[in-house]
Amino acid sequence: MSESLRFVSDDLQLMALSFMAIVYIFRIRWLLKFKASRERQAPSGGTGTSSFKGIVYSWANIAMPWSMESTRRMSFFYLQFVVFHLAVAANIGMSFVIPYAPGLMKPMIIVRLLQILFAAACAIGCYRMYRRLSNPAIRLISTPDDFFSLALLTGWSFASIFAAMNRPDLGEGPLMVYFIMTAFFLVYVPFSKISHYLYYPFTRFYFGRTMGHRGVYPVKRVTQPKPTHI
Amino acid sequence: MAQNARSHKASKVVERMGKKLNRQMVGSLVGCVHCGMCAESCHYVLANPDDPTYAPAYKADQIRKIFKRNFDWTGKIFPWWVHAQDVRTDEDLEKLKDIVFGKCTNCRRCSLNCPMGVDFATLNRMARGLLVSVGVMPEGVAVVSKDQWEVGNQMGVLPQDYLETLEWLSDELENEFKDTAARIPIDKMDADVVYAINPREVKYDPRTISDAARIFYIAGENWTMPSEGWDMTNFGLFSGDDELGGVVAQRVYEKVIELRGKRLVLSECGHGYRSTRCEGPNWSGNGVPPFVIESSVLTMLRYIKEGRIRVDKEKNKAAVTFHDSCNNARSCGFYEEPRELLNLLVTDFREMYPNRAENFCCTGGGGAMSMSEYTPQRLKSAIIKADQLKATGVKVVVTSCHNCVDGLTDVIRHYKLGMKVTQLVNLTANALVIPERVVVPVEVQIPFVTLPLQGFKILVVDDEPDILTFLAAVLEDQGATVIQAADGEQALALTIQEKPDLMTLDLSMPGKNGGYVFEEIRNNPEIASTKVCIITGKPELRRLIYERPVAPPEGYLDKPVNEDTLLTSIRMILELKHPHGHA
């Protein structure tokens, strides 16, 4: 491994991570500066509901595609979401494994599974880009940041397909590209919509607390035929 | 620089936004990933697939861009990168007004369908409040808010009118049960139940008050209605004005405390229930009031379970469906109790799909019924509700919300669904098994010596012959002398010539329309005192009547009007306390 590759896979990553952490600390401090509103009224709704249950349900909501009409109806979109986010998580994990525990990626089956996952994420990213451009409603709400973030993650997934081999002996190019992209990703994320995962626990916590206190969460559903009007 | 370039109102909006933001709102403002999952949960989007500006995320972005430009670092530094944009002119505020008031009913369906937990309805309400604070709002919102601030209720019902209506209803109740105790107690101290209502009941639907009174009487309840603080609705919820919301809720709470009431029972009104039961303590900031607050649905259910009233579901044999009010179901988790009660009251209850917290808005929510400038887009979006109603295959829709009654009635009329809307209180009253100690109703016991409207001359004005015939037949059956006019000119001439005691007046007519005729009558001293009951199929014209610089009409009915409603209204206007003579 060359000194350049060692630098980008180790020092550069640590610098980028530190930068991201610092920005996130500021970001969370900023968010916490806003006062949290309270639910002062007596709890309402059924006996099986409470603020606590609402919060747990709300946090777990994303893993329960049956809990929302939107995810029930757009099941293919939900599947894309799962695969894409799993790939991003695996990709982040890989950026630590390659420099610090490369032995974990020795078995070829792991490499192939990762490559399939990254390829799927890349394909989903391309499809999402097409959707963002072709659907008038989505295009209208899309900002340059939305397009760039999606392109960045798609490109990163593409680079990961080649980096997953972790064979600097065959040429350091793929790994260099991958780690430079990762570092850029870490620096850019706090300023982009990709940092939605930072807000997710907060938005879901407060929404769940309100809905749980009011007896709306967990949502009660009765089996129903598919609406014909949609 | 940016601040200097803003209009005064825009500056105030930005300044107040900073004060109004809380952590939940900021989370919703920064958490959206523009995935578009919310879009198809909105009835406006579903009914307008070619107009992307109805998408909840787009509507939220109109608020979000102001937030980003002024409060969020990326938007401050790279506004173009995240579509951050300041609000500068009064025209910008007007555009925002058309979105937050005209393209959303705050039904919260999108909030429930957002994977990120972005609560757009809360953002929308905040934006409404900001605009209202600088006087940018639909005219109807201004009028209703003013009434609630100044008169104490959102329909401007004067204390005298309220008390006279209760008096009149008490007389009827007493007469029905032949019991002097069968009256509506006003300001009774230490009552177990203090009953608060929607002013719409006083103005357009007194039957719901008398039905509730009948239930309380038969249940042997120690109850009362307050002389003040009786309006449990709260336009602060719709206008986003937390101050109004707090004051209105506090008015109700304080009256119950003054009367040392043990339980505040709210008549069936979704936004009233949410405002008084759920949001009021938040807005007023005084915590949970020292008494129980519950919906009358729960009260009626308890009476049945405790055996205080008995109901016979065979009296309600028509197949019914139930429409969940957004405020009840999606913001207060109140959806099982109405079903439990309904199953005790009717023989054939069929669910509407989707239902409970996933139900679609009646399309009249969020104060939409008072914003006539948005009526066409509201009714267009109502196709979703119309299809949902139609799919149930029933002819009776039950709901536990007065606003939904009006919203659904509009949908049913517009899409010619031929359905009827009713409430649980009406079904309960109808299913009541009258115990033997109560004397059977007056119509069986006391034969009419004279007909109720005998001696009254009534002019009916409508350009539709069928309606004219219907109105004339109903009123003549009750003994009235009826004169008919098919247009405005004829109506004016006959009013001067015949000097009727009362006229029913259609608004939309060829030639001189009803509004013109009404103003002419009020401006002519010779006939200015003629009692007028507007009967119109265009509720959006209501404000055109009430905003005229003349005394308002004595009554107002929406078409289609049925016999009971017509006669109740006519008798109220003519101040007939008993069904068989003058007051």
HADDOCK unambig.tbl for C-alpha pairs under 7 A between the chains (distance, minus, plus):
assign (segid A and resid 31 and name CA) (segid B and resid 23 and name CA) 6.49 0.50 0.50
assign (segid A and resid 32 and name CA) (segid B and resid 23 and name CA) 6.80 0.50 0.50
assign (segid A and resid 34 and name CA) (segid B and resid 21 and name CA) 6.98 0.50 0.50
assign (segid A and resid 34 and name CA) (segid B and resid 22 and name CA) 5.10 0.50 0.50
assign (segid A and resid 34 and name CA) (segid B and resid 23 and name CA) 4.86 0.50 0.50
assign (segid A and resid 35 and name CA) (segid B and resid 22 and name CA) 5.09 0.50 0.50
assign (segid A and resid 35 and name CA) (segid B and resid 23 and name CA) 5.54 0.50 0.50
assign (segid A and resid 36 and name CA) (segid B and resid 22 and name CA) 5.65 0.50 0.50
assign (segid A and resid 36 and name CA) (segid B and resid 23 and name CA) 4.89 0.50 0.50
assign (segid A and resid 36 and name CA) (segid B and resid 24 and name CA) 6.52 0.50 0.50
assign (segid A and resid 37 and name CA) (segid B and resid 22 and name CA) 6.45 0.50 0.50
assign (segid A and resid 39 and name CA) (segid B and resid 282 and name CA) 6.41 0.50 0.50
assign (segid A and resid 40 and name CA) (segid B and resid 281 and name CA) 5.79 0.50 0.50
assign (segid A and resid 40 and name CA) (segid B and resid 282 and name CA) 5.48 0.50 0.50
assign (segid A and resid 40 and name CA) (segid B and resid 287 and name CA) 5.38 0.50 0.50
assign (segid A and resid 40 and name CA) (segid B and resid 288 and name CA) 6.35 0.50 0.50
assign (segid A and resid 41 and name CA) (segid B and resid 278 and name CA) 5.68 0.50 0.50
assign (segid A and resid 41 and name CA) (segid B and resid 281 and name CA) 5.52 0.50 0.50
assign (segid A and resid 41 and name CA) (segid B and resid 282 and name CA) 6.87 0.50 0.50
assign (segid A and resid 41 and name CA) (segid B and resid 287 and name CA) 6.55 0.50 0.50
assign (segid A and resid 41 and name CA) (segid B and resid 288 and name CA) 5.23 0.50 0.50
assign (segid A and resid 42 and name CA) (segid B and resid 288 and name CA) 6.40 0.50 0.50
assign (segid A and resid 44 and name CA) (segid B and resid 332 and name CA) 6.21 0.50 0.50
assign (segid A and resid 44 and name CA) (segid B and resid 333 and name CA) 6.57 0.50 0.50
assign (segid A and resid 45 and name CA) (segid B and resid 332 and name CA) 6.40 0.50 0.50
assign (segid A and resid 45 and name CA) (segid B and resid 333 and name CA) 4.46 0.50 0.50
assign (segid A and resid 45 and name CA) (segid B and resid 334 and name CA) 5.61 0.50 0.50
assign (segid A and resid 62 and name CA) (segid B and resid 115 and name CA) 6.27 0.50 0.50
assign (segid A and resid 68 and name CA) (segid B and resid 113 and name CA) 5.54 0.50 0.50
assign (segid A and resid 69 and name CA) (segid B and resid 113 and name CA) 6.39 0.50 0.50
assign (segid A and resid 70 and name CA) (segid B and resid 37 and name CA) 6.03 0.50 0.50
assign (segid A and resid 70 and name CA) (segid B and resid 41 and name CA) 6.89 0.50 0.50
assign (segid A and resid 70 and name CA) (segid B and resid 113 and name CA) 5.58 0.50 0.50
assign (segid A and resid 136 and name CA) (segid B and resid 52 and name CA) 6.36 0.50 0.50
assign (segid A and resid 137 and name CA) (segid B and resid 52 and name CA) 4.38 0.50 0.50
assign (segid A and resid 137 and name CA) (segid B and resid 55 and name CA) 6.85 0.50 0.50
assign (segid A and resid 138 and name CA) (segid B and resid 36 and name CA) 6.16 0.50 0.50
assign (segid A and resid 141 and name CA) (segid B and resid 34 and name CA) 6.47 0.50 0.50
assign (segid A and resid 141 and name CA) (segid B and resid 57 and name CA) 6.95 0.50 0.50
assign (segid A and resid 141 and name CA) (segid B and resid 58 and name CA) 5.59 0.50 0.50
assign (segid A and resid 142 and name CA) (segid B and resid 34 and name CA) 6.58 0.50 0.50
assign (segid A and resid 143 and name CA) (segid B and resid 81 and name CA) 6.44 0.50 0.50
assign (segid A and resid 143 and name CA) (segid B and resid 82 and name CA) 5.37 0.50 0.50
assign (segid A and resid 143 and name CA) (segid B and resid 83 and name CA) 5.89 0.50 0.50
assign (segid A and resid 144 and name CA) (segid B and resid 81 and name CA) 5.20 0.50 0.50
assign (segid A and resid 144 and name CA) (segid B and resid 82 and name CA) 6.44 0.50 0.50
assign (segid A and resid 145 and name CA) (segid B and resid 81 and name CA) 5.63 0.50 0.50
assign (segid A and resid 145 and name CA) (segid B and resid 82 and name CA) 5.79 0.50 0.50
assign (segid A and resid 191 and name CA) (segid B and resid 74 and name CA) 6.38 0.50 0.50
assign (segid A and resid 193 and name CA) (segid B and resid 33 and name CA) 6.15 0.50 0.50
assign (segid A and resid 196 and name CA) (segid B and resid 31 and name CA) 5.42 0.50 0.50
assign (segid A and resid 196 and name CA) (segid B and resid 33 and name CA) 6.91 0.50 0.50
assign (segid A and resid 199 and name CA) (segid B and resid 27 and name CA) 6.28 0.50 0.50
assign (segid A and resid 199 and name CA) (segid B and resid 31 and name CA) 5.79 0.50 0.50
assign (segid A and resid 200 and name CA) (segid B and resid 31 and name CA) 6.80 0.50 0.50
assign (segid A and resid 200 and name CA) (segid B and resid 116 and name CA) 5.92 0.50 0.50
assign (segid A and resid 202 and name CA) (segid B and resid 27 and name CA) 6.56 0.50 0.50
assign (segid A and resid 203 and name CA) (segid B and resid 24 and name CA) 6.35 0.50 0.50
assign (segid A and resid 203 and name CA) (segid B and resid 27 and name CA) 5.18 0.50 0.50
assign (segid A and resid 203 and name CA) (segid B and resid 28 and name CA) 6.27 0.50 0.50
assign (segid A and resid 203 and name CA) (segid B and resid 116 and name CA) 6.82 0.50 0.50
assign (segid A and resid 203 and name CA) (segid B and resid 117 and name CA) 5.46 0.50 0.50
assign (segid A and resid 203 and name CA) (segid B and resid 118 and name CA) 6.55 0.50 0.50
assign (segid A and resid 204 and name CA) (segid B and resid 116 and name CA) 6.63 0.50 0.50
assign (segid A and resid 204 and name CA) (segid B and resid 117 and name CA) 5.03 0.50 0.50
assign (segid A and resid 206 and name CA) (segid B and resid 24 and name CA) 6.16 0.50 0.50
assign (segid A and resid 207 and name CA) (segid B and resid 117 and name CA) 6.14 0.50 0.50
assign (segid A and resid 214 and name CA) (segid B and resid 331 and name CA) 6.68 0.50 0.50
assign (segid A and resid 214 and name CA) (segid B and resid 332 and name CA) 4.83 0.50 0.50
assign (segid A and resid 214 and name CA) (segid B and resid 333 and name CA) 5.61 0.50 0.50
assign (segid A and resid 215 and name CA) (segid B and resid 332 and name CA) 6.31 0.50 0.50
assign (segid A and resid 215 and name CA) (segid B and resid 333 and name CA) 4.41 0.50 0.50
assign (segid A and resid 216 and name CA) (segid B and resid 330 and name CA) 6.23 0.50 0.50
assign (segid A and resid 216 and name CA) (segid B and resid 331 and name CA) 6.86 0.50 0.50
assign (segid A and resid 216 and name CA) (segid B and resid 332 and name CA) 6.52 0.50 0.50
assign (segid A and resid 216 and name CA) (segid B and resid 333 and name CA) 4.35 0.50 0.50
assign (segid A and resid 224 and name CA) (segid B and resid 353 and name CA) 6.50 0.50 0.50
assign (segid A and resid 227 and name CA) (segid B and resid 353 and name CA) 6.87 0.50 0.50
assign (segid A and resid 229 and name CA) (segid B and resid 384 and name CA) 6.87 0.50 0.50
assign (segid A and resid 229 and name CA) (segid B and resid 387 and name CA) 6.49 0.50 0.50
